[in-house]
Amino acid sequence: MRLILYMLLIYVLAAPLSACGKKASIEPPPGTKKTDYPRSYPG
């Protein structure tokens, strides 16, 4: 029972930390076409 509680406690403490930090570049990679929003949809 203690093992389950320890695992749950570790998960609860570690979960918010996994959301921190920059995951990827905000700018598109070089050589890609830049898109500006809002776009006009074909209609």
MARBA-3410 file (N, C-alpha, C, O; in Angstrom, 1 decimal):
43
0.8,-1.2,0.0,0.0,0.0,0.0,0.9,1.3,0.0,0.6,2.2,-0.7 ~ 2.0,1.2,0.8,2.8,2.4,0.8,3.5,2.6,-0.5,3.7,3.8,-0.9 ~ 3.8,1.6,-1.2,4.4,1.8,-2.6,3.5,2.5,-3.5,4.0,3.4,-4.2 ~ 2.2,2.2,-3.5,1.3,2.9,-4.3,1.2,4.3,-3.9,1.1,5.2,-4.8 ~ 1.1,4.6,-2.7,1.1,6.0,-2.2,2.3,6.8,-2.6,2.2,8.0,-3.0
3.5,6.2,-2.5,4.7,6.8,-2.8,4.8,7.1,-4.3,5.2,8.2,-4.8 ~ 4.3,6.2,-5.1,4.3,6.3,-6.6,3.3,7.5,-6.9,3.6,8.3,-7.8 ~ 2.2,7.5,-6.3,1.2,8.6,-6.5,1.8,9.9,-6.1,1.6,10.9,-6.9 ~ 2.4,10.0,-5.0,3.0,11.2,-4.6,4.1,11.7,-5.5,4.2,12.9,-5.9 ~ 4.9,10.8,-6.0,6.0,11.2,-7.0,5.3,11.7,-8.3,5.8,12.7,-8.8
4.3,11.0,-8.7,3.6,11.5,-9.9,3.0,12.9,-9.7,3.1,13.7,-10.6 ~ 2.3,13.1,-8.6,1.7,14.4,-8.4,2.7,15.5,-8.3,2.5,16.6,-8.8 ~ 3.9,15.2,-7.8,4.9,16.3,-7.7,5.7,16.5,-9.0,6.1,17.6,-9.3 ~ 5.8,15.4,-9.8,6.5,15.5,-11.1,5.7,16.0,-12.2,6.2,16.6,-13.2 ~ 4.4,15.8,-12.2,3.5,16.2,-13.3,3.6,17.7,-13.7,3.7,18.0,-14.8
3.5,18.6,-12.7,3.6,20.0,-13.1,5.0,20.4,-13.7,5.0,21.3,-14.5 ~ 6.0,19.7,-13.3,7.4,20.0,-13.8,7.5,19.6,-15.2,8.3,20.2,-16.0 ~ 6.8,18.6,-15.7,6.9,18.2,-17.1,6.3,19.2,-18.0,6.6,19.1,-19.2 ~ 5.5,20.1,-17.6,4.9,21.1,-18.4,5.8,22.3,-18.6,5.4,23.2,-19.4 ~ 6.9,22.4,-17.8,7.7,23.6,-17.9,8.7,23.6,-19.0,9.1,22.5,-19.5
9.1,24.7,-19.5,10.1,24.8,-20.5,9.6,24.9,-21.9,8.4,24.6,-22.2 ~ 10.5,25.4,-22.8,10.1,25.6,-24.2,10.3,24.3,-24.9,11.4,23.7,-24.9 ~ 9.3,23.8,-25.6,9.3,22.5,-26.3,9.9,22.6,-27.7,10.6,21.7,-28.1 ~ 9.7,23.7,-28.4,10.2,23.9,-29.7,10.3,25.3,-30.1,9.9,26.2,-29.3 ~ 10.9,25.6,-31.2,11.1,27.0,-31.6,9.8,27.6,-32.0,8.9,27.0,-32.6
9.7,28.9,-31.7,8.5,29.6,-32.0,8.5,29.9,-33.5,7.4,30.0,-34.2 ~ 9.6,30.2,-34.1,9.8,30.6,-35.5,9.8,29.3,-36.3,10.3,28.3,-35.9 ~ 9.2,29.4,-37.6,9.3,28.2,-38.4,10.7,27.9,-38.9,11.6,28.9,-38.9 ~ 11.1,26.7,-39.2,12.4,26.4,-39.6,12.8,27.2,-40.9,11.9,27.5,-41.7 ~ 14.1,27.4,-41.1,14.5,28.2,-42.3,14.1,27.4,-43.6,14.2,26.2,-43.6
13.7,28.2,-44.6,13.4,27.5,-45.9,11.9,27.2,-46.0,11.5,26.6,-47.0 ~ 11.1,27.4,-44.9,9.7,27.1,-45.0,8.9,28.3,-45.3,9.3,29.4,-45.0 ~ 7.7,28.1,-45.9,6.9,29.2,-46.2,6.2,29.8,-45.0,5.6,29.0,-44.2 ~ 6.3,31.1,-44.8,5.7,31.7,-43.6,4.2,31.9,-43.9,3.8,32.5,-44.9 ~ 3.3,31.5,-42.9,1.9,31.8,-43.1,1.5,32.8,-42.1,1.9,32.9,-40.9
0.7,33.7,-42.6,0.1,34.8,-41.7,-1.3,34.5,-41.5,-2.1,34.2,-42.4 ~ -1.8,34.7,-40.3,-3.2,34.5,-40.0,-3.8,35.9,-39.8,-3.1,36.8,-39.4 ~ -5.1,36.1,-40.0,-6.1,35.1,-40.5,-6.0,34.8,-42.0,-5.6,35.7,-42.8 ~ -6.3,33.6,-42.3,-6.3,33.2,-43.7,-7.7,33.3,-44.3,-8.7,33.3,-43.5 ~ -7.8,33.4,-45.6,-9.1,33.4,-46.2,-9.3,32.0,-46.7,-8.5,31.4,-47.3
-10.5,31.4,-46.4,-10.8,30.0,-46.7,-11.4,30.0,-48.1,-12.2,30.9,-48.5 ~ -11.1,28.9,-48.9,-11.8,28.8,-50.2,-13.3,28.6,-50.0,-13.7,27.9,-49.1 ~ -14.1,29.3,-50.8,-15.5,29.2,-50.5,-16.3,29.1,-51.7,-17.5,29.1,-51.7
END
